[in-house]
C-alpha cells in the first residue's frame, strides 16, 4: 500500500472484531517500524505498554468512558514517554556515531533538557505523536484499522499500568480488524484556514 | 512507495539542494494529506506557517544554531498549534456529522479543555507530531527527504513569524531534495528496552 493510500484510508475506527488476533509477525512488523520514527537527539523517549491481559483491558475501558475499542481491538498500546530519557545513559543513543559527533551531541542533550520539565514533556508528546502516525499507517498497510484515543482518565490508567514515576502517558492507540465503516469525515477545515505564508497576520 | 519502505527510508537529512523547488502540485499533495492526520475531537488544532521569504529563512537560521537546512530545504514549515482551537466555533469540526453526534460531541470538546491549558498544549504537541509524520512519509513517496527540528530559539522564531497570542510552536519541518546521505542510524534501542506488557515493573 502506498503512503498516500494509507493516509487517505486511515480513519479513527471504533468497532473492531474482538476475536481477531495479530500474528506475532504482524506485531513485530508494527513495532520494528515504530522504532524507526524520529525523536529529538535520538533520545527514543517513547515507551510502549502493550495490554494483552483481559482484566486489565476491562479496567482501562472503565477508565475510558466505556469505549468498546479498548476491549475489542486486537492490540491496545498505551503510548508513554520517559521524561528523563535524556539523562539516562545518553551515550547509548549515539554509540555508533563517529567520536566527534558523540562528543558534540551527547553533552548537548543534557543542555537542552536539564531543569526544563515542560520541554521534556513537550518532547514526549511530540515523539508519541510521530510514532503513533507511523504505527497507524503501517497498520493500514497490514490491513488493519486504528484509533488514537485521549478520552480516558490518565491518572486511573496510570495506576492500572503501574506508570513509573519518571513517565507520563501521551495517549492510547487501538489497532485491529475494523468491522464497521466510520462515519464520513465530519468537518475538515479548508487549507486556507490553517496554512499561512511567512508571517501570521496581526489579527490572527 | 509502500508505507514500510517510506518508514525505513526516512531519516533526518540536513543537506538539501538549495536550488530545488517543489512544484505547486507536490506542495498541494503534501498539504492535502497533512489535513487527513487525526486530531482529538477533530479540532484540527495545527497551524502551518510556510516560510518562502529568503530574508525570513535567514533570520530563522540565525535563531536555529545556524543549521543549513533552514535555508537550503525547498520547504520550511513551522508547525504551530492554536491552544484555543477547541473554543473557536467548535461546531465547524462536526458540521457534517449527524445531529445527535454533534449534540453529544461538540459540548464534550469544551468540557475536555476548559481551564486546562496544559492539556491543550499537550494536544498541540501530539497533533503536530502526528501530522509531521504524515508529511514526512508523503514527502518520501514524492522523492523528498525531510528533517524535523526543535533545535532553535522558540521565542525568536515566534517573533519572526508573528506568532499569535493563542498559538505555540511545536517544531519545524524542512523538506527538500537531499544531496548527501545521512550518517547510519546512531544507536537504536532494542525493542525490549521500550516495550512492556501489561504493567511496568516496580523497579522501572
Interface residues (C-beta under 8 A of the other chain):
Chain A: X1 X2 X3 X4 X6 X7 X8 X10 X12 X29 X31 X32 X33 X35 X36 X37 X38 X40 X42 X44 X46 X47 X48 X49 X50 X51 X52 X53 X56 X92 X93 X94 X95 X96 X97 X98 X101 X112 X121 X122 X123 X125 X126 X127 X128 X129 X130 X131 X132 X133 X134 X136 X137 X138 X140 X141 X148 X150 X151 X160 X161 X162 X163 X164 X167 X170 X171 X183 X184 X185 X186 X187 X188 X189 X191 X194 X195 X196 X197 X198 X199 X200 X201 X202 X204
Chain B: X1 X2 X3 X4 X6 X7 X8 X10 X12 X29 X31 X32 X33 X35 X36 X37 X38 X40 X42 X44 X46 X47 X48 X49 X50 X51 X52 X53 X56 X92 X93 X94 X95 X96 X97 X98 X101 X112 X121 X122 X123 X125 X126 X127 X128 X129 X130 X131 X132 X133 X134 X136 X137 X138 X140 X141 X148 X150 X151 X160 X161 X162 X163 X164 X167 X170 X171 X183 X184 X185 X186 X187 X188 X189 X191 X194 X195 X196 X197 X198 X199 X200 X201 X202 X204
